[in-house]
């Protein structure tokens, strides 16, 4: 043990979170301890995101804070997407996470058997071959590159041996996995399913990659593959989708959703939508709003359009005024809240299988079900994070869902929903 400590602040997507875990694992394997106080750390790392103006602004604010509070001799490292996008000054290192490890004289780990998450991410690819007109990601992440099958399998085995019961397959565009070798995502999933003792969850995926084979795999392995997909929409207007250079139409998107619901009626389908894309008229926004209202989404991620320098969309005219963008965001968020409550309410009284993720106070825990419903529940004894428990959903509220752990009924564990709602 070297007696030194590190501090890391992660921003952005699941790939960034995964790479942050790699950095943490390598540092801790070399004797560093993680601290929550940057002023105490010998190494301060900001893992940045630039997908929106706000994300970049928040990352730069964190960098400036690290520079201000670092103790004498401490090093500030900036990794993630910002170094590939814009210049960063007044820090000790700027670059990729693997370069950062080499800068620190540490080995680059192939596996992450140690994670700071109850539902670990497993990166299966990185980069994107799409060229959406608004997106900076392909410029900073490059073209799609699949991770070799044997590396993925080895990492999954290591995590399962550690006791994790849900693993999230992640990447920039996971549906592109295997294309270099004439393979597809379903080939990878079939190999992963040969390993027992855990369930898989897929992260964000394009509708063009939701194939009949993938749907069939999910339908025939409901206990092993979480019935949940996050399928990006961005707009319900075909003209706007063309301007965005999205590789589908509203009609083909709807057809994919219908196929999924036919095979998996209870599946949780989430999506992303951009409000105020350049040239979007009031009528086209209403078209998107109507489209979203018709689809039984479990939740929405709503983004105000953020012009990123270097993208075609940043130069499109006319740009939608900020106050109009914000008004459209508010409308979409209202629909998103209604969708979330409506979907979760379908499961009241049903037993869900929930990954224990966080302890919020003595006896009160939170977790995520297979249907991506977040719950709060009571336990008399601490339980290992990452373990799946049967929890009956009792109440759905606009801010929190309340459940009761079935395995604890015999011990008389029962807290009122009032206490849970109050915290």
Buried (B, 14 or more C-beta within 10 A) or exposed (E): EEEBBBBBBBBBBBBBBBBBBBBBBBBBEBEBBEBEEBBBBBBBBBBBBBBBBEBBEBBBEBBEBBBEBBEEEBBBBBBBBBBBBBEBEEBBBBBBBBBBBEBBEBEEBEBBBBBBBBBBBBBBBBBBEBEBBBBBBBBBBBEBBBBEBEBBBBBBEBBBEEEBBBBBBBBBBBBBBBBEEEBBBBBBBEBBBEBEEBBBBBBBBBBBBBBEBBBEBBBEBBEBBBBBBBBBBBBBBBEBBEBBBBBBBBEEBBEBBEBBBEBBEBBBBBBBBBBBBBBBEEEBBBBBBEBBEEBBBBBBBBBBBBBBEEBBBBEBEEBBEEEBBEBBBEBBEEBBBEBBBEBBEBBBEEBBBBBBBEBEEEBBBBBBBBBBBBBBBBBEEEBEBBBBBBBBBBBBEEEBBBBBBEEBEEEEBEBEBEBBEEE
